Amino acid sequence: MTASSETNDLALLERLAIARRALAEQIGKRIIGQTQVVDDLVAALLSGGHVVLVGVPGLAKTLLVHTVSRALDLTFARVQFTPDLMPSDITGTELMEEEPGTGKRAFRFAPGPVFGNMVLADEINRAPPKTQAALLQAMQERTVTVAGRTYDLPRPFFVLATQNPIEQEGTYPLPEAQLDRFMFELRVGYPTREEEEQIVMSTTGDKEGEIVPVLGAEELLALQRLVRRLPAPPSLVEYAVRLARSTRPDSAEATARVKKYVSWGAGPRASQYLVLGAKARAAMDGRAMPDLDDVRSVAHAVLRHRMVVNFQAEADGIPIESLIELPR
């Protein structure tokens, strides 16, 4: 790395830390509380990862995503997942058009809502598997293939999905292959009493906080590249890999409880996201190198949706979080 590029990176790092504070301020105009969720969501966006938000109705999951898209000045599209939703409703379809004057007919591709910077897949588990699968290529390859032609999606590109953990009637659980595409699973909990009183006060009047964009698409892409350029010490990579491997019951690193209660553990993508998430958390604090605490801060969000517990765990009422051990 040259002195000039190092200076540019330090300036970008400072810009990122300032933007993070400004972003939190803008989000706070409409979202009260949920500080940890907001921080983790920003870390995922800086890493270029997708997020699934899990929480009961009424906790402002949709409003949070929309507010973040406004604060980042990104194109936003919302897809309400329902049992009758078709894959073409997401990816787009080809339409037959007749040219005025000549009468010639030709197919024209009409892009679907997935052609946006930030796509909200609301209640993603309400749609059948073939419709959920329409997002797989988009999430992994950032492309969409329709009628044999492949189209690039705009950059940056994020899928932010929501799920209701209570109402399971008429839902289709996401397959493990699709869950693995999400960098984080974030749990949105109830607000405190003081926060709820503030929410009621701010949402029952006639004033609404105006969101001022903090970052544009190009600047966000530059910050994503900066996050990837941050060095990860070998000890941090070793710790992240050991942590991911400890969730696999057939691994030497697995604990006795994991061997007893887990059917399948996290794959290599979890190790990658642990390191990327740690880099993003360090950058958000203005630090040029992540440490083990940064890995621990994102571990639950990265690992819990990649672990499949067995019947014994369900019978004993063992939550997945209790099986994730974070050695010091």
Secondary structure as UniProt FT lines:
FT   HELIX           3..27
FT   TURN            28..30
FT   HELIX           35..47
FT   STRAND          50..54
FT   TURN            57..58
FT   HELIX           61..71
FT   TURN            72..73
FT   STRAND          76..80
FT   TURN            83..84
FT   HELIX           88..91
FT   STRAND          92..98
FT   TURN            100..102
FT   STRAND          105..111
FT   TURN            113..114
FT   STRAND          118..122
FT   HELIX           124..126
FT   HELIX           129..132
FT   HELIX           134..141
FT   STRAND          143..146
FT   TURN            147..148
FT   STRAND          149..152
FT   STRAND          158..163
FT   TURN            169..170
FT   HELIX           176..179
FT   TURN            180..181
FT   STRAND          182..187
FT   HELIX           193..203
FT   HELIX           217..229
FT   HELIX           234..245
FT   TURN            246..247
FT   TURN            249..250
FT   TURN            252..253
FT   HELIX           256..261
FT   STRAND          262..264
FT   HELIX           268..284
FT   TURN            285..286
FT   HELIX           292..303
FT   HELIX           304..306
FT   STRAND          308..309
FT   HELIX           311..316
FT   HELIX           320..323
//
